[in-house]
Amino acid sequence: MVSWLSIPAKSHFSLINIPFGIITTPKSGVPVPAIAIGDYALDLSAFTKNGGFSHLPSFQAQADVFYQPTLNAFAALGRPVHRQVREYLQAIFKADTPFPDVLKDNEALQKEALLPLNSVTNHVPLQIGDYTDFYAGRNHAYNVGVLFRGPDNALQPNYNHLPVGYHGRASSIVVSGTPIVRPSGQILTNPTAAPKVPVFSPCKRLDIELEMAAFVSTGNKLGHPVPVEEAEDHIFGLVLMNDWSARDIQAWEYVPLGPFNSKNFATTISPWVVLIDALEPFRAQGLEPGNRDSILPYLREKRADNVFNIKLEFDIRPSGTSKEDAPIHVSETNATNLLFSFPQMLAHHTITGCNLRTGDLLASGTISGKEPGSQGSLLEQTNGGKEPITLADGKTKRAFLEDGDEVILRAVAGDVDGAYVGFGECVGRIESSCSARLRIALNLWGIPYNPIFVHLLKNEQCSDQYRALNPSLSVPVLVAHRASEDDLVIPQSIAALEYLEETVRSTSPQYRTLLPNDPALRAITRSLVSIIASDVQPITNLRSQRWIKELEADPVPYCRKATEAGLAAYEALASKVAGTFSVGDDITLADVCLVPATWSAARFGVDVQNYPTVARIVARIEEEEAVKKAHWRSQPDTPEEFRQT
Amino acid sequence: MVSWLSIPAKSHFSLINIPFGIITTPKSGVPVPAIAIGDYALDLSAFTKNGGFSHLPSFQAQADVFYQPTLNAFAALGRPVHRQVREYLQAIFKADTPFPDVLKDNEALQKEALLPLNSVTNHVPLQIGDYTDFYAGRNHAYNVGVLFRGPDNALQPNYNHLPVGYHGRASSIVVSGTPIVRPSGQILTNPTAAPKVPVFSPCKRLDIELEMAAFVSTGNKLGHPVPVEEAEDHIFGLVLMNDWSARDIQAWEYVPLGPFNSKNFATTISPWVVLIDALEPFRAQGLEPGNRDSILPYLREKRADNVFNIKLEFDIRPSGTSKEDAPIHVSETNATNLLFSFPQMLAHHTITGCNLRTGDLLASGTISGKEPGSQGSLLEQTNGGKEPITLADGKTKRAFLEDGDEVILRAVAGDVDGAYVGFGECVGRIESSCSARLRIALNLWGIPYNPIFVHLLKNEQCSDQYRALNPSLSVPVLVAHRASEDDLVIPQSIAALEYLEETVRSTSPQYRTLLPNDPALRAITRSLVSIIASDVQPITNLRSQRWIKELEADPVPYCRKATEAGLAAYEALASKVAGTFSVGDDITLADVCLVPATWSAARFGVDVQNYPTVARIVARIEEEEAVKKAHWRSQPDTPEEFRQT
C-alpha cells in the first residue's frame, strides 16, 4: 500500500496501521480523536466536520463519536465499525484513492486536520473504568518464581491452568511522557531480621514492567460470561504499557492479598491504540497453542495462533545524560512470550459473570524471553538486584531505576519497510521534587531549560563529573548558557533565582519580578525564602535523612518537626504581610520556595491545613500555570481527572 | 430532636441521621438525589426545584447538584457543605422549624417530594471510579489465618504495620436488593491431591463478608499524599457492604497476586450514605488506639477514638422460606473491631501519591468479633466449612450459602429511641437460573408471583417438605393459587407454561398467546421447546453434573456437547421458520425456553455466535421487557451501566 502522503519507510504508523488516539493542539487545547499516520496526526474531529466521511454513508450518522474527548463512544460501536472506518481511512490515504476530493486534493483540510505529530499532545485515549493486570508472561513468572522459591517451585500450581491476574488501579494510569514521581512507603531495610519492622522510605527498588494491554470496546452484562471465541470482538485494540513497580514496597505488603501500594502510584501507556485488525497479519503461536487440551474448555480457543508477533524492547536514558543523547538499549523480547492470549484473559475475567465496560483495560503482565537481555524487568535482569547490569554504554550500572532515568519502551510488528504496525514509544522519567523551586521560576519567566537529573539516593552527585560542575555536591545546579561568554554554573538554587531575577529582566518577554520593590518587603520575602530554603529543606532532604539513618534512627519524626517548625515560622511571618500570595498580591520568590516544601510535607505527616495562611496561599499559587507546569502531575498530557482536588 | 413528621422510634433514619441516596419513583424513573427520614424519602430534586433551599442562600447557587443522577457532584463540594446541608435539612424537619413555609406547612411540596420509602427504588448512590477493599478487621484476619496457618502464624508480619488491602472490581458493585447469581469458575475438588488439577464448577463455598465502606468526597492529585489528619475530610460517608466471596475459587487462584474472580462477580452496598458528621456522637476506640506509637507517623492520628461504635448484624432467610417469613439471626458484632480507621486506610492508600477521585469506594474488610456468633463470614463461623452451623430456627444448617438464601446485613449506631443513626439493610439473594423460563412467561403475562428458592447443590429438593409438594423432586414447581379451589401444584415447567397459556387467557389483561394459531407451527414450536427442555437442560443441569462427577469424570465437556448438539438442532429447525423470533414474528414458548439455555451455554464454552439464527433471536428477545425483568441483571435497581452491551 502506497500513500500520497510521504510516510517514512521505518515509520511505526504506516498505511497498514492506522492507530487511534486522543490529541490536543497548542491552538485549541480541546481533546479530539485522531489517527497517527507517518509523521502526522489526522484530527478526526476536523476531518468529520469537513465531510471527511461523506463516502462512508453507513458511518456518517455515527460520526459524531469523533467529537468526543475520549475514544469510548467510537470503541463502543464495535469491531465491524472499527474495521470499516480503518479501511476507509486507508482508502483516503492511498496513492490511488478513489476519493481524492476528501483530503488528497483538499489543501484546506490538509492544513486544518493533518498536524505534525511532534506538534500535538497525546492523552489517555479512553476513559478507563476498571483496570486489570494479568501475569500471562510465563517466562517472567518463572524467572521471578526462581528468585523467590527456586527453580523447582517457581510456578504456582494454578499458573498453567488460568491467567492469574489482579485488579489494578485505574485512576493513576497516565499517558506516555508523564513524569513518574518515585513513591514512598513502607519497606523492610533488612528483610531477614526478626521481628520484621518496616521503615518509611522512598522506594529503593523501583522497576519497570514491559507489558501489552488491551482496551475493551463493547462490554458484557453482569452475569453474562463472554465465550472465549467471542472475546476478541470485545477488544478495541492494544497499547504498550509500563507497569512501574516498587519492588521493596511490594515485597512487604503483598502477602496475602497481592500488590497494592507498590503499583498504585502510576502506570504508563502508549498513546496510540492499534486495532486488532491491524495486527491480523502478525498472528503467531504463544508459549503454548491457544487450543491446547490441558486447559479447561472455557479457555480453549479454536486457533493455535492466538497471540501476535510483536517485537518489544526497552531503553534507558540514564540520569545525568541530556535529552539529546541517544538512550541505551537494555532489553528486547517478543509479545509471543505469553501463555494466555487477550481473548483468554477476557473470557476468564468474565467467567464468574463479572461485567466489563467500554474503556476497561486488561494488561498482559510482564513479557520476558528466556535469554539474557530479553527480560521485561530489571528485577529479572539483575537477579533480584544482586547483580547490577552494565548498560550498553559500557559504564552505566543499574540494579533498579534511579531518579532522572528515562525509560523508553517500543513495540512494532512487521519487518518490511513501509509496512510496519508499531505502537510508538511508551516513555516515563523518574523524578524527585528537589529542584522544583527552580523549575517554577524558570516557567514563570518563560525561560526554556533542559533538565538533567542527578540521582541522590545513590550519591550520584558525588561522581567526578558532577563534582567538577558543582563542588558543593548539592542539587540543583543552574548552568546558564550565555551568548558571548562561557556557561555560568550556579550551584545554589536561591543564588540561581536571584541571578535570574537580575538578568532575565532584559531577556525574557514574560519577565515579572519575583521580588517586591519595597526594600522592607524584599527583606520579608528573603526571610521567608530562608525559612524554607535554609531551615527546612536542608534538614529534610535525602542527605540529611541518610545521615540520620546512619545513626540508626528514624528520620521521619525529625523531618516532621523541622517541617512543622518551618511552616509555623512561615505562617507567623506571612500572616502579617500576605495578600493573595505570601507577600502582597504578586508572586514572589517566597511562594516559589514554599510550594515544593508543602509538596513534601505530607510525606512526613504534616498537615498543611494547620497553617491557614500557608494553606490558602498554596491552594492559590497552585492554580498558576507556571507552578502547574513545574509539577509533573499537571503536565499538559495529564488527564483531566488528575486535576481534581 | 423532635420532628413534625411522624418518625418511628426505632427508625434507622431518625432526625439526627439524614443519609443521602439516589432513588427513582415508579412515576418518573429518573434517578434523583434524596435523603431518608423515618419511613420517607425526600426527593431533593423536587425539594430544590420548589425553593427548598431558599433559606440557605450560601448553598442555593450550588443546589443544582441535586438535579444530577448520582451524588458525585454533591460529594465533590466537600465536607463543610455536606454539614451545612444536613443541618439545614434537620432544621426543616424539626418540630419547631424556623422555616415552616418550606415543607411543614407546604402540603403541595410534601405530596410531591415526600415519598414513602417502600415506594421508591434505590440505586448505587455514586458513580464509583476505583474500589479498594482493605483487610482491617483484625479478628477476621486472625480467624482466617488460624484456619490456614494455625494460631502461631495467623497474622502476617506486615499486618499490624499497615492496612493491608487490594484493588477491587468497581463495575460489579450493586445496590442492596440486586439478586446475586452464583458464580462459576475453576476450583479444586480435592485440594490435597497431587498434581492439583482444577475443574470448572459452580462455586460451592459461597460466602458473605460483612464490611463497612467509605465513599470519597474530594480526591487528591496524583503525587500528593493525603495526610492522615486531613483524610477524614475526604470522606463523604459510610455504607454497609457485603463483599460476596467464592471461597473455593479464591483458594485456587489467589497465590501470588490476591483475590480476583472470587470477588469480581458482585459486591452489594446499602443504598443510603450516612455522613461522617452523623456518626460523630458515636466515636470510639478500635482494636488499638488510632495514635499508638507502634505505627509509622504517617498513619498516626491525633485522636485515639478513630472508629465508630456501630452495631452490625446479619440474618439469613434460608431458601425454601417465603419472603413473608422472618429471617434467621446469625451473627452480631461491632464496627469497633477494626485495627485501622478509614482515615488511616485513606492516608495509606495515597502515601505513594496514588490519586483518589470523588466516588471512589474504600471498604474496611470483614468485621468480626472474638466471641462465637460475632463473626462476619460463614468461613469463620463454620471453621472453614467443616462444622456447619445450625441457624437460630434450630433446624436449618449452613456451611456456606445455598441458592435461594437471602442474606440481610444491618448496621445501626445509638441506643436511644428516636435517635438512631442507621444504615438500613444491605440485602442480596443467591439465584440460580434454572427457573428463568417460567419467570419470563409470568412476566410476559403480567402475572404476579412469589418465588421460593430451592437449593439444588445441596439436594434440598429432596427434603420432606419439598417432596410433599413435588414428588419428582425437580425444579421449578408452579403453585397456582386459585380463587375457589385448592392450590394447584404443577411440577414441570413446560406443563406449567401450557397450563398458564390455557388459563391466563381469561384472567390477564396483558395476555398474549405464546403458541401460534397454526397447528403446524404449534408443532414446530413445541419441538423447539423439547429440544431445549428435554434434550439440553436435563443433561446439563446440576443433578446430571453431580451424577457425572460421581463417576469421577469432568461434566463440562459433556455439557458442552449436549449444548452444542441442542443448539445445532434448534438452529436447523428454527432457521426455516424464524421471523423476528424463533417461530414467526411473535414470541413463543420456544423463545421463552431458548433464552435461559443460552445464558448457561457460555459457561460450558459454547459460542452462541456459531448458531446465527439463535444468536439473532436471543439478541432480539433480550430486548423484551419481560425477559429483562426475568433476569436479575436487569432488575429495576440495576445501575445503568450494567445494561451496556
Interface residues (C-beta under 8 A of the other chain):
Chain A: A76 G129 D130 T132 Y135 Q156 P157 N158 H161 L162 V164 G165 Y166 H167 G168 R169 A170 S171 S172 V174 V181 P183 S184 G185 Q186 P195 K196 V197 P198 V199 F200 T218 G219 N220 K221 L222 G223 H224 P225 V226 P227 V228 E229 E230 A246 I249 W252 E253 Y254 V255 P256 L257 G258 P259 F260 N261 S262 N264 F265 A266 L296 P297 Y298 L299 R300 H348 H349 I351 T352 G353 C354 N355 L356 R357 T358 D360 V556 P557 R560 W599 A601 A602 R603 F604 G605 V606 D607 V608 Q609 H631 W632 R633 S634 T638 E641 F642 R643 Q644 T645
Chain B: A76 G129 D130 T132 Y135 Q156 P157 N158 H161 L162 V164 G165 Y166 H167 G168 R169 A170 S171 S172 V174 V181 P183 S184 G185 Q186 P195 K196 V197 P198 V199 F200 T218 G219 N220 K221 L222 G223 H224 P225 V226 P227 V228 E229 E230 A246 I249 W252 E253 Y254 V255 P256 L257 G258 P259 F260 N261 S262 N264 F265 A266 L296 P297 Y298 R300 H348 H349 I351 T352 G353 C354 N355 L356 R357 T358 D360 V556 P557 R560 W599 A601 A602 R603 F604 G605 V606 D607 V608 Q609 N610 H631 W632 R633 S634 T638 E641 F642 R643 Q644 T645
